[in-house]
Amino acid sequence: MKLAKFSIDNTISFGLVTQDGIIDFKKINLPYSDLESLIWTGNDALAFVQQLCTGVSAHYSLSDVTFLAPISRPGKFLAIGMNYKKHQEEADKLGVEKRSHQTWFNKQITCINDPFGDIHPGVTEKLDYEVELGIIIGKKSKYLTTENVRDSIFGYVVVNDVSARDWQFHTPTFTMGKSFDTHGPIGPWIVTADEIEDPQNLELRCYVNGELRQENNTSEMIHNINDQLIYLSNAFTLEPCDIIATGTPEGVGVAMEPPVFLKEGDLVTCEIEHIGSIRNKVTR
């Protein structure tokens, strides 16, 4: 299933994206107030949604609605750095410290942006893009193992880990340069885990003004999805609606020769196979 949050006629709602449009959950008396409460309920909620929506026609076409970030206030928004080999090589050339363990940082949750919302540079002069596969956690998870790690995943989204490169290295954690307001577009909807046969074999791409900048496959991750979630859950409890960004491939602007940063008016499109695409315009 594709589950989305959207606005129409100045009203925020959530629903199921179908081939014909979108079914508005608030019009079929679904017993959940929002998408977050549905996720917290887990698989039982998905089964109920499937049953209730069978035979129901779409209430709106996709062009009628404005898609919003499917999760607006997660408990955690975490991202891993240098998790594709060629991107690690880019980082090496730029003098970024290479670490023996997985490199994680926070994106403050106030950075979350809608899938087609504008990106505001703020005070940075070195604005950059990073297409990433995002994981939405679906259940409280601690000390995950290879046997149960996939059970913790509710679904997947496209993430643009927008980065202020000049501010990124103000602190060793990267958080300052990764958390500017609007610098976390996600969406366009959540694709539930059962829809993705192998999340470790998905094509991902990023375009700037139609020019292909990044292209790779999630099979090229240094630390795969299972290893990431197991590692994190050994430190702290993962909770429903937490967002995990799993790393970006090569082709970021800061690593180009010479570096090419985003400027006002640029349109950034991030897409992932079987999930969808998000598009964000840079505007002050």
Number of C-alpha atoms within 10 A of each C-alpha: 18 19 20 24 27 23 14 12 8 8 7 15 20 22 26 20 22 15 8 12 18 24 22 22 21 15 10 13 10 17 13 15 13 18 20 18 14 20 22 17 14 16 14 10 17 16 10 12 19 12 10 14 17 8 8 9 13 18 15 15 14 16 9 14 17 17 23 24 23 26 24 18 17 18 14 18 24 20 23 18 17 26 22 23 16 18 20 19 16 20 18 13 10 11 9 13 9 13 8 6 8 16 13 19 16 17 26 21 23 16 19 27 25 26 27 21 22 20 27 18 23 14 11 16 14 20 26 23 27 22 31 27 28 24 29 27 27 27 21 14 22 19 16 21 15 10 8 13 19 17 13 22 21 24 25 28 30 28 32 31 26 24 26 26 21 14 20 18 15 12 10 10 14 20 22 21 22 24 24 25 17 20 31 26 26 32 29 27 29 28 24 20 21 11 14 17 10 11 19 16 14 18 16 24 22 29 18 19 13 11 11 14 21 20 17 20 18 24 16 16 20 17 20 17 22 16 16 19 26 20 18 19 19 14 10 11 14 25 20 25 29 22 28 27 26 26 26 34 27 23 21 21 21 20 17 13 7 8 11 14 18 19 16 13 14 16 19 27 24 27 24 24 16 15 22 16 22 24 23 23 20 17 15 11
